[in-house]
Amino acid sequence: MIQAENKKKVVVGMSGGVDSSVAAWLLKQQGYDVIGVTMQIWQDEEETAQQENGGCCGLSAVDDARRVAWQLEIPYYVMNFKKEFRDNVMDYFVGEYLCGRTPNPCIACNRYVKWESLLKRSLDIGADYIATGHYARVEQLPNGRYALKKSATAAKDQTYALYNLTQEQLSHTLMPVGEYTKDQIRKIAEDIGLQVAHKADSQEICFIPDNDYAGFIEREAENVPGPGNFVTADGTVIGRHEGITHYTVGQRKGLNLAMGHPVFVTEIRPETNEVVIGEAGDVFTDTLVCNKLNWMAIDGLHGKPMEVSAKIRYSHKGAPCVIEEIGEDLVQCHFSEPVRAVTPGQAVVFYDGDYVVGGGTIIR
C-alpha cells in the first residue's frame, strides 16, 4: 500500500454512498490528511422534495456523508456548487436534447463540476489532491502523461465517464477504490462499521429522479418542439411523434407505430422536427465521426492512424477500430464490424488495452 508523502492533504468528494466513504477511509489509512466534502448541487427546492430525490445531491447524501466523516474522525464540509451544476450540466442536458442529440450529463458533471470546480476550490484551501469513489485508476505513463487505467473489476469500471479529465486534473487526482471489486468495498465498509455498507447505488440521473427526461425539459426550457412526423429515410410520413425530446437513436420501445414488425429510431432531425424510422439493420454502422477531443495517454494522433478499442456508450463492451484525424478537432473511427446505435451527443472513448487513450463527442 502506497503511503502518503509528508502528510499530503486530500479533499474527498463524499456522496454519502459506500464507494466514496471507503475511499476516504482508505486514504486515511494510507496516511493522508483527509477532508470530506459533499458538493451541494441540487437546485432550490422544498426540503421534502430534496429528501425524496436523494441520490448524490439530495439531503440524505449530506446526512450519510456527515455521519461517515464523524465515524472516520475527519473534517467535513458542504460546498455549494449549484450554479456550476446548473450551467454545465442541467442547461447542457436540455440544450443537447433540443438539438436532437443525446447527452451524457455524468461526463459533463465529472469534468466541469466534480473536477474543475471542486479541484480549484480544494487547491485554494491548500489541498494537494482531490479523490472520489470512482472505479478507475490514475497512472503516470513512461511518456510522462497521466492516464486512466481500467479498474480492477471490469463489471464496475467507470473510466468511460471520466475520459474528459485534463492532465492537470489527473495529476491532482486519487482514486483508491479502483484497486478493489464492489464486494470488497462493501466488505471493508462492513468491517469498519459504516452504516452505508449496503446502501444501494443510485441508478438514475440525479436531477431527474423519475427518469422523465422529456417532462424535465418541458419544465426547464421555452419553445420545446411539440409533436411532429415520424418519417422514413426518404421523407415518407408514417405517423406522428410526441416531440423529438422523447426519442434517442436506436430506440424501439414507445414509438406506438403499427408497422407489423419492430422498427427503430435511426436519426433525429431537429431542423424539421422529424424522427426518422428504419429497420433493425439501419441502426448499425461501421463509421463514426467525433469532435471535442480530449487526449489522455497520448497528446494526439499527429496524422498517424491508430488501432484502438472504442466504447460508444457506458454499457458498450468496446469494439476494435482504427481512428484517424480528418480535420481540426475531428476524428473518424472505422470499426472492424458494424456497431449498433451510434448516437450523436454521446461519448466515444478509445482504449489501448486497459488505458484510456482519449475520446470525444459523437457528431455523426
C-alpha positions in Angstrom: 0.0 0.0 0.0 1.4 3.4 -1.0 1.9 5.7 1.9 1.2 9.4 1.6 4.3 11.6 1.4 4.7 14.2 4.2 1.0 14.0 5.2 -0.4 15.3 1.9 -3.8 16.8 2.1 -6.7 15.4 0.1 -10.3 16.5 -0.3 -12.6 13.5 -0.8 -15.8 14.1 -2.7 -18.3 12.3 -0.5 -21.7 11.4 -1.9 -22.9 9.5 1.1 -22.5 6.2 -0.7 -20.3 3.3 0.2 -17.7 3.9 -2.5 -16.7 7.4 -1.6 -17.0 6.6 2.1 -14.5 3.7 1.8 -12.3 5.9 -0.4 -12.0 8.4 2.5 -11.1 5.5 4.9 -8.5 4.0 2.6 -6.8 7.3 2.1 -6.7 8.0 5.9 -5.2 4.5 6.3 -2.5 5.4 3.8 -1.5 8.4 5.9 -3.2 11.3 4.0 -4.7 14.3 5.8 -8.3 13.7 4.7 -11.1 16.3 4.4 -14.6 15.1 3.4 -16.7 17.4 1.2 -20.2 16.9 -0.2 -21.0 19.1 -3.2 -24.4 20.8 -2.9 -25.6 20.8 -6.5 -29.3 20.3 -6.1 -31.2 23.4 -7.1 -33.5 25.4 -4.8 -36.4 23.2 -3.8 -38.7 22.3 -1.0 -36.8 20.4 1.7 -39.1 17.5 1.4 -38.5 17.2 -2.3 -34.8 17.2 -1.8 -35.1 14.4 0.8 -37.2 12.3 -1.6 -34.8 12.9 -4.5 -31.8 11.7 -2.6 -29.2 10.4 -4.9 -25.8 12.0 -5.0 -27.2 15.5 -4.5 -30.1 15.3 -2.0 -30.1 16.0 1.7 -29.9 12.3 2.5 -26.5 12.3 0.9 -25.3 15.1 3.2 -26.7 13.3 6.3 -25.0 10.0 5.3 -21.7 11.6 4.4 -21.6 13.7 7.6 -22.2 10.6 9.6 -19.4 8.7 7.9 -17.0 11.6 8.3 -17.8 11.6 12.0 -17.1 7.9 12.2 -13.8 8.3 10.4 -12.9 11.3 12.5 -12.2 13.6 9.6 -13.3 17.2 9.0 -16.4 17.5 6.8 -17.9 20.4 4.8 -20.7 21.0 2.4 -19.7 23.2 -0.6 -22.2 25.0 -2.7 -21.8 24.2 -6.5 -25.4 24.8 -7.5 -24.6 27.5 -10.1 -21.8 25.4 -11.7 -24.1 22.4 -11.9 -26.9 24.4 -13.4 -24.6 26.0 -16.1 -22.5 23.0 -17.0 -24.8 20.0 -16.5 -28.5 20.9 -16.4 -28.5 23.6 -19.1 -26.2 21.5 -21.3 -28.5 18.5 -20.9 -31.6 20.5 -22.0 -29.7 22.2 -24.9 -28.4 18.9 -26.3 -31.9 17.3 -26.4 -33.4 20.3 -28.1 -30.7 20.0 -30.8 -31.6 16.3 -31.4 -28.6 14.9 -29.5 -28.5 12.5 -26.6 -26.2 14.0 -23.9 -24.3 12.3 -21.1 -24.7 14.6 -18.1 -22.5 12.5 -15.8 -19.5 13.1 -18.1 -20.2 16.8 -18.0 -20.6 16.8 -14.2 -17.3 14.9 -13.8 -15.3 17.2 -16.0 -16.7 20.6 -15.1 -18.1 20.3 -11.6 -16.6 17.4 -9.7 -13.1 18.1 -11.0 -12.8 21.6 -12.4 -14.8 23.4 -9.7 -14.0 21.1 -6.8 -10.3 20.9 -7.6 -9.9 24.6 -7.9 -11.6 25.2 -4.5 -9.6 22.4 -2.9 -6.3 23.7 -4.2 -7.4 27.2 -2.9 -7.7 25.8 0.6 -4.3 24.1 0.5 -5.1 20.6 -0.6 -2.7 18.6 -2.8 -5.3 16.3 -4.3 -9.0 15.5 -4.7 -10.3 12.0 -4.5 -13.5 10.2 -5.4 -15.1 6.8 -5.1 -14.9 6.0 -8.8 -13.9 2.6 -10.0 -10.8 3.6 -12.0 -7.1 4.1 -11.5 -4.8 7.0 -12.3 -1.2 6.3 -13.6 1.6 8.4 -14.9 2.9 6.7 -18.0 6.6 6.4 -19.1 5.9 9.2 -21.6 5.1 11.5 -18.7 1.4 11.8 -19.4 -1.3 10.9 -16.9 -3.9 8.3 -18.0 -6.8 6.5 -16.6 -6.5 2.7 -16.2 -9.5 0.4 -16.0 -10.5 -0.6 -12.5 -9.6 -4.0 -11.1 -13.2 -5.1 -11.8 -14.5 -4.9 -15.4 -18.0 -5.2 -14.1 -17.8 -1.8 -12.3 -15.2 0.1 -14.4 -16.1 3.8 -14.7 -13.3 5.1 -16.9 -15.7 5.8 -19.8 -17.4 8.6 -17.8 -14.0 10.1 -16.9 -12.3 10.2 -20.3 -12.6 14.0 -20.4 -10.4 14.8 -17.5 -7.4 17.0 -18.2 -3.7 16.3 -17.5 -3.8 18.9 -14.8 -6.8 17.4 -13.1 -5.4 13.8 -13.3 -2.2 14.9 -11.7 -4.1 16.0 -8.7 -6.5 13.0 -8.5 -6.6 9.9 -6.3 -8.9 7.0 -7.0 -8.2 4.4 -4.3 -11.4 2.3 -4.9 -10.2 1.4 -8.4 -8.0 -1.4 -6.9 -11.0 -3.3 -5.5 -14.2 -5.0 -6.5 -17.5 -3.7 -5.3 -17.9 -6.7 -3.0 -14.5 -6.0 -1.4 -15.5 -2.3 -0.9 -18.8 -3.3 0.8 -16.9 -5.8 3.0 -14.4 -3.1 4.1 -17.3 -0.8 4.9 -19.0 -3.6 6.9 -15.8 -4.5 8.8 -15.2 -0.9 9.9 -18.9 -0.4 10.9 -20.1 2.0 8.3 -23.9 2.3 8.1 -23.7 2.8 4.4 -22.1 -0.6 3.8 -25.1 -2.0 2.0 -26.6 1.3 0.7 -27.9 0.8 -2.9 -26.2 2.5 -5.8 -28.0 5.4 -7.4 -29.0 4.5 -10.9 -30.9 7.4 -12.4 -29.7 10.8 -13.5 -29.6 12.6 -10.1 -31.6 15.7 -11.2 -34.3 13.6 -12.9 -35.2 11.0 -10.3 -38.4 10.0 -12.1 -36.5 9.3 -15.3 -39.0 11.5 -17.2 -36.4 13.4 -19.4 -39.0 14.9 -21.7 -41.0 16.2 -18.8 -38.0 17.8 -17.2 -37.0 19.5 -20.5 -40.5 20.9 -20.9 -40.4 22.4 -17.4 -36.9 23.8 -17.9 -37.0 25.2 -21.5 -39.0 27.6 -23.6 -40.1 26.7 -27.1 -39.7 23.0 -26.7 -40.7 21.4 -30.1 -44.1 19.7 -30.0 -45.4 16.7 -32.0 -44.1 16.2 -35.5 -43.8 13.5 -38.1 -42.2 10.0 -38.0 -40.6 9.6 -41.4 -38.6 7.0 -43.3 -35.1 8.0 -44.5 -36.6 9.3 -47.8 -39.0 11.6 -46.1 -42.2 9.5 -46.3 -44.5 10.3 -43.4 -45.5 7.2 -41.5 -47.0 8.6 -38.3 -46.8 11.3 -35.6 -44.4 11.6 -32.7 -44.7 13.3 -29.3 -41.7 15.6 -29.7 -38.1 15.0 -30.5 -37.0 15.2 -26.8 -38.8 11.9 -26.3 -36.5 9.9 -28.5 -33.0 8.7 -29.0 -31.2 6.8 -31.8 -31.6 3.1 -31.5 -34.9 3.3 -29.6 -37.5 0.7 -30.3 -40.0 0.9 -27.4 -42.6 3.6 -27.0 -42.9 4.5 -30.7 -46.5 3.4 -31.0 -46.2 2.7 -34.7 -48.2 -0.2 -36.1 -45.7 -1.5 -38.6 -46.2 -5.2 -38.1 -42.6 -5.7 -37.1 -40.0 -4.0 -34.9 -38.7 -0.6 -36.1 -36.1 1.7 -34.7 -35.2 5.4 -34.4 -32.3 5.9 -36.8 -32.0 9.7 -36.8 -33.5 12.9 -35.2 -33.9 16.0 -37.4 -34.4 19.0 -35.2 -34.5 21.4 -38.1 -37.7 19.8 -39.5 -38.9 18.3 -36.2 -38.8 14.8 -37.7 -37.9 11.5 -36.2 -36.5 9.0 -38.8 -37.6 5.4 -38.5 -35.8 2.4 -40.0 -35.3 -1.3 -39.9 -33.0 -3.2 -37.5 -30.1 -3.2 -39.9 -30.4 0.6 -40.3 -29.1 1.2 -36.8 -25.8 -0.4 -37.5 -22.8 1.4 -38.9 -19.0 0.9 -39.2 -18.0 4.5 -39.1 -18.5 7.5 -36.8 -17.1 11.0 -36.5 -16.4 12.8 -33.2 -15.1 16.2 -32.1 -14.4 18.0 -28.8 -11.4 15.6 -28.4 -9.6 15.0 -25.1 -6.3 13.1 -25.3 -5.1 11.3 -22.2 -2.4 8.5 -22.7 -1.1 10.3 -25.8 -1.1 14.0 -26.8 -2.8 13.4 -30.2 -2.6 11.3 -33.3 -0.3 13.7 -35.2 -1.5 12.5 -38.6 -1.0 8.8 -37.8 -3.9 6.3 -37.7 -4.1 4.2 -34.5 -5.7 0.9 -33.7 -7.8 1.1 -30.5 -10.8 -0.4 -28.8 -13.7 2.1 -28.7 -16.7 2.3 -26.4 -19.7 4.2 -27.8 -21.7 4.2 -24.6 -21.2 3.3 -20.9 -22.6 -0.2 -21.2 -20.8 -1.0 -24.5 -18.0 -3.6 -24.1 -15.9 -1.9 -26.8 -15.1 -2.8 -30.3 -11.8 -2.8 -32.4 -11.5 0.2 -34.7 -8.9 2.5 -36.4 -9.0 6.2 -35.5 -7.6 8.9 -37.7 -7.7 12.7 -37.9 -9.9 14.1 -40.7 -9.7 17.7 -39.8 -9.0 20.1 -36.9 -10.6 18.6 -33.7 -12.2 15.9 -35.9 -11.5 12.1 -35.7 -13.1 9.4 -37.7 -13.4 5.9 -36.2 -13.7 2.9 -38.6 -14.9 -0.3 -36.9 -13.8 -3.8 -37.9 -17.5 -4.8 -37.7 -20.6 -2.6 -37.6 -21.7 -1.3 -34.2 -25.3 -0.7 -33.1 -26.9 2.7 -32.4 -24.1 5.2 -32.7 -25.7 8.2 -31.0 -24.9 11.9 -31.6 -24.2 13.6 -28.3 -22.8 10.5 -26.6 -19.1 10.0 -25.9 -16.8 7.6 -27.8 -13.8 6.6 -25.7 -10.6 5.0 -27.1 -8.7 2.4 -25.2 -5.2 0.8 -25.7 -5.5 -2.3 -23.5 -6.5 -1.1 -20.0 -5.6 2.6 -20.6 -7.7 5.4 -21.9 -6.1 6.9 -25.0 -8.7 9.7 -25.2 -12.2 10.3 -26.5 -14.6 12.8 -28.0 -18.3 13.6 -28.6 -20.1 11.7 -31.4 -21.4 14.1 -34.1 -22.4 11.5 -36.7 
